[in-house]
Amino acid sequence: MSNDFRLGGDLTIGRLGFGAMRLPTNSFHGPARDPETGRAVLRRAVELGVNHIDTAAFYTNDDGSVRANDLIREALHPYPDDLVIATKVGPLRTPDGSLEATTEPGALRALVEENLAGLGVDRLDLVYLRIGGIEPPPHGESVAARFEALAALREEGLIRHLGLSHVDAGHLAEARAIAPVAAVQNHFHTGKRDDTQVLARCEEAGIAYVPFFPLGGGLSDVGGDRIAKVADRHGATVPQIALAWLLASSPVTLAIPGTGSPAHLEENTAAASITLTDEDLADLGLR
């Protein structure tokens, strides 16, 4: 299975990328992390061959003093020619630091422009429309008006490719009737495998499937006896095998593990070199 993926048919990226959520702080709340460490992590990620970074303007610490997009721009701009930066719009930071989703299509232009300015670019490589929170996707809620608004910004040249996040198969079909969908970002990992319908639709259409929280995000466990057994067999860590499993689950899956630690970054990126055998995949329930 290839280690590369053609995003939207024209951008070649490594299937193991980097998620920027944990650069400003360890989660959505809490004290800011050291910005220089965050910039060092980003520079090291590119040195290790990572050419897909996933971010968002709302990836900040509580008071907004440290922002993922600022760190990316400060560390990497002018960007390498092969670097693809994906972002997402929809959620808004409230005064208390929490997130709430906007359903107003007219609000999306300002959010796109915020990402353009923060990243220091004239066009965004990939913009996901994120709906809902971390709970199950809001089934039956139309994404048409919001996706049409993003499609119009794509026609203006502000966005190269469009994606969807936290959606079901109905949302995906609705959006694809409006404009091409290059990627879907849903909650999926070794311990949470219930999004098979959307993954199957993505595989059929050659759409990238990019799980958020590929290592559980601190909300759920990716471990267990079966994965520990395979990790021991490879002399690897459980998270490394969880990432390798994700990449083996389908040719369209990408992984975007995030961290604010240089050592953890090295561990995560090493997972791309792990090739799981048929025995491994059988032990992990993938064969």
Salt bridges, closest charged atoms under 4 A:
ASP10 OD2 - ARG160 NH2 3.22
ASP10 OD1 - HIS161 NE2 2.67
GLU36 OE1 - ARG39 NE 3.10
GLU36 OE2 - ARG43 NH2 2.63
GLU47 OE1 - ARG44 NH1 3.12
ASP54 OD2 - LYS88 NZ 2.69
ASP62 OD1 - HIS29 ND1 3.21
ASP70 OD1 - ARG73 NH1 3.09
GLU74 OE1 - ARG39 NH1 2.77
GLU74 OE2 - ARG73 NH2 3.91
GLU113 OE2 - ARG109 NH1 3.69
GLU141 OE2 - ARG146 NH2 2.67
GLU155 OE2 - ARG154 NH1 3.73
GLU156 OE2 - ARG109 NH2 2.34
ASP168 OD2 - HIS139 ND1 2.57
ASP168 OD1 - HIS171 ND1 2.96
ASP194 OD1 - LYS192 NZ 2.86
GLU266 OE2 - ARG44 NE 2.68
GLU279 OE2 - ARG233 NH2 3.49
ASP280 OD1 - ARG233 NH1 2.46
ASP280 OD2 - HIS234 NE2 2.56
ASP283 OD2 - LYS229 NZ 3.76
ASP283 OD2 - ARG233 NH2 2.77
